[in-house]
Amino acid sequence: MQELIKLDLVDLASATALMAIVIGLSVWENLGLELNLVLATGRTILQLAVLGYVLDFIFAFDNAWAVLGFLVLLLTITAIVARNRITQKIPQVLPLVWGSILLSTIVAILYTNFVIIQPNRWYEPQYVIPLAGIILGNAMNAAAIAGERLVNTINNSHIEIETHLSLGATPQQAIAQYRKDAIRAGLIPTVNQMMIIGLVTIPGFVAGQILSGVNALDAASYQIVIMFMTAFANLLTIILLTRGLSRLFFNSAAQLVR
């Protein structure tokens, strides 16, 4: 296949013209989205440019601690974003989200690296950083959906929960169905994506690999691994998060406190 055609500043400026048209259409239709579109355009350029330079440095530095440090930074940002999407601000949620995503990411990456891909070094940036980044992004969305669903359901079901408790149910038994519903809700986007992937759209990873000159079958093989890896990590993240969240709503005397 033909090698990747590199884009220079002129090419990127030409691409930015597309956003100028989008902003112009917003003005034409009186949508009032012009400021948001300008900010989104600027942030996209800035954030991806910084990411490109950082990754270029890490790949050139080729050090395990640099890779781990970058991934911890990504994990922390991911956990903060997921926490912020849960409307009720519970103090213990951030470390809970952070730990849940961390554990699921570690397990998924270790299994993928040592059992499936088997690179020469466990911290190979070419594999660890993209795969971990995909896991973190997906786990963030799954955690936010499941966490928000569980918190809202518990807050709206105090009478029902207290009734179960008064009849002798344990806290976990009283909210078992709510937790199952939250887990299902958090996993629905992943299952839906797996159902239609390759039929409706070409996944971003496959498209990027093909653009860079990778054989289409090889790109599809990696996408299969990625989908199974993210499904595992998402479910493990949600299970850990909802289990931890459910305990925050009860005190040591098994009473509903929130």
Residue, then its C-alpha position, 0 to 999 in steps of 0.5 A: m500500500q502507498e505510504l501515509i501522505k504527510l500533512d503540512l501546515v497548509d493542509l491543516a489550514s485547509a482543513t480548518a476552513l471546513m470549521a469556518i464553513v460550519i461556523g458560517l452555517s451556524v450564523w446563517e441558521n441562527l443556531g447560536l453555536e458560533l462561540n462554542l464552535v470556535l472554542a471547540t476548534g481551538r481546543t481541538i487544535l491545541q489539545l491534539a498538537v500538544l498530544g502529538y508533541v508529548l507522544d513524539f517525545i515519549f516515543a523518542f525517550d523510550n523509557a518505561w517511567a515516561v510511559l507509566g507517568f503519561l498513562v497515570l496522567l491520562l487515568t487521572i484526567t479520565a477519572i475526574v471527567a467521569r466523576n464530574r459526569i455523576t451529578q451528585k458530588i460524593p467526596q469518595v467517588l473520585p478515588l473510587v472511579w480512579g481505582s476501578i478504572l486503574l484495576s480494569t486497565i491494568v488487567a486488560i493491558l497485561y492480558t493483551n500484552f502478554v497473551i495476545i500481542q506479546p511485544n518485545r518489551w512490556y512497556e512498548p509505547q507503540y502498543v501500550i499507549p494507544l491500547a490504554g488510551i482506548i480503554l480509558g476513554n471507553a471505561m470513562n463513558a461506561a463508568a459515568i453512565a453506570g454511576e449516574r444511573l445508580v446514584n439517581t436510582i438510589n436517590n429516587s428510591h429511598i422509601e423502597i430501599e428502607t422498606h426492604l431494609s425494614l423487612g430484613a434485607t441487607p443493603q446489597q440485597a435492597i439495591a441489587q436490582y438497581r445495581k444490575d440495571a446500572i451495570r446494564a446501562g453502562l454496558i449498552p453502548t459497548v454492546n451496541q457498538m459491537m453489534i454494528i461495528g464494520l457494518v455501518t461505519i469503519p472504526g476509527f482505529v481501522a481507518g487510521q491504520i489503513l491511512s498509515g498503510v497497514n494491511a486492512l486485514d491486520a487492522a481489522s484483527y487489531q480492532i477485534v482485539i480492541m473491542f473484546m479488550t474494551a468490553f472486558a475493561n468496561l464491565l470490570t470497571i462498572i462492576l467495581l464502581t457500582r459495588g463501591l458506590s452502593r456501599l457509600f449510601f449506607n453506614s456501618a449499621a446498614q442504614l441508608v444515609r444519603 
